[in-house]
Amino acid sequence: MHNMRRGGGGGGDGGNRWGSASDRVAETNRRLLEKQNDESISTLADQLGRLKELSIDINEEVGAQNQMLDGMGNQMNSASGLLNETLGKLGTMLNNGGSKHMVYLIGFVVFSFIMIYWIMTHKAQGA
């Protein structure tokens, strides 16, 4: 009987030792998985920080580009207004005797061409 108790007790100790080794393996696995999770969380946190910085940079660039586009739009409106004003004045000038000015301009151009032609022909004869 004494041997039986010892055997039973030995079996119980062996079971405890196996359970204890199993618990140690499970604990080691749990720690490894926890360490991997912590590393993954750290990596994700770094990537999230970079994404945040990138989105802030993009936001600043978009703001600067919007300001530039607004400025260009204002300049185009100003140039369009000046052009419309100039065309209006030109139309008024043509309506108020612009034909007389056009005759003078055409006469000046014709006279200039005749003078240039005369100078070129006299140089050719002199040489």
C-alpha positions in Angstrom: 0.0 0.0 0.0 2.7 2.3 0.8 4.1 1.8 -2.8 0.7 2.6 -4.2 0.5 5.9 -2.4 4.0 6.6 -3.5 3.1 5.7 -7.1 -0.1 7.7 -6.9 1.8 10.6 -5.4 4.6 10.2 -7.9 2.0 10.2 -10.7 0.5 13.4 -9.2 4.0 15.0 -9.0 4.7 14.0 -12.6 1.4 15.5 -13.6 2.2 18.7 -11.8 5.6 18.8 -13.3 4.1 18.3 -16.8 1.5 20.9 -16.1 4.2 23.2 -14.8 6.3 22.8 -17.9 3.2 23.3 -20.1 2.4 26.4 -18.1 5.9 27.7 -18.7 5.7 27.1 -22.4 2.3 28.8 -22.6 3.7 31.7 -20.6 6.8 32.0 -22.9 4.5 31.9 -25.9 2.3 34.5 -24.4 5.3 36.8 -23.7 6.6 36.3 -27.2 3.2 37.2 -28.7 2.9 40.2 -26.4 6.4 41.3 -27.5 5.5 41.0 -31.2 2.3 42.9 -30.6 4.2 45.7 -28.8 6.6 45.9 -31.7 3.7 46.0 -34.2 2.0 48.7 -32.1 5.3 50.7 -32.1 5.7 50.3 -35.8 2.0 51.4 -36.4 2.5 54.4 -34.1 5.6 55.5 -36.1 3.7 55.1 -39.4 0.7 57.0 -38.0 3.0 59.8 -36.9 4.5 60.0 -40.4 1.0 60.0 -42.0 0.0 62.8 -39.7 3.0 64.9 -40.6 2.4 64.2 -44.3 -1.3 65.2 -44.0 -0.2 68.4 -42.3 2.3 69.2 -45.1 -0.3 68.4 -47.7 -2.8 70.7 -46.0 -0.3 73.6 -45.9 0.6 73.1 -49.5 -3.1 73.1 -50.5 -3.6 76.3 -48.6 -0.6 78.0 -50.3 -1.8 76.8 -53.7 -5.3 78.1 -53.1 -3.9 81.5 -52.1 -1.8 81.6 -55.3 -4.8 80.6 -57.4 -7.0 83.2 -55.8 -4.3 85.8 -56.5 -4.1 84.7 -60.1 -7.8 84.9 -60.4 -7.8 88.4 -59.1 -5.0 89.4 -61.5 -6.9 87.9 -64.4 -10.1 89.8 -63.5 -8.0 93.0 -63.3 -6.4 92.3 -66.7 -9.8 91.5 -68.2 -11.2 94.8 -66.8 -8.3 96.8 -68.3 -8.7 95.0 -71.7 -12.5 95.7 -71.7 -11.8 99.4 -70.8 -9.2 99.7 -73.5 -11.4 98.1 -76.2 -14.2 100.5 -75.1 -12.0 103.5 -75.5 -10.8 102.2 -78.9 -14.4 101.7 -80.0 -15.2 105.3 -78.9 -12.2 106.6 -80.7 -13.2 104.9 -84.0 -16.7 106.1 -83.7 -15.6 109.7 -83.0 -13.4 110.2 -86.0 -11.1 107.2 -85.9 -11.3 106.9 -89.7 -9.4 110.1 -90.1 -6.7 108.7 -87.8 -6.6 105.5 -89.8 -6.0 107.4 -93.0 -3.1 109.2 -91.4 -1.7 106.0 -90.1 -1.9 104.2 -93.5 -0.4 107.3 -95.2 2.5 107.2 -92.8 3.1 103.5 -93.4 3.0 104.0 -97.2 5.3 107.0 -97.0 7.8 105.0 -94.8 7.9 102.1 -97.3 8.5 104.5 -100.2 11.3 106.2 -98.3 12.9 102.9 -97.4 12.6 101.7 -101.0 14.1 104.9 -102.4 17.1 104.8 -99.9 17.7 101.1 -100.8 17.7 101.8 -104.5 20.0 104.8 -104.3 22.5 102.8 -102.2 22.5 100.0 -104.8 23.2 102.6 -107.6 25.9 104.3 -105.6 27.8 101.0 -105.0 
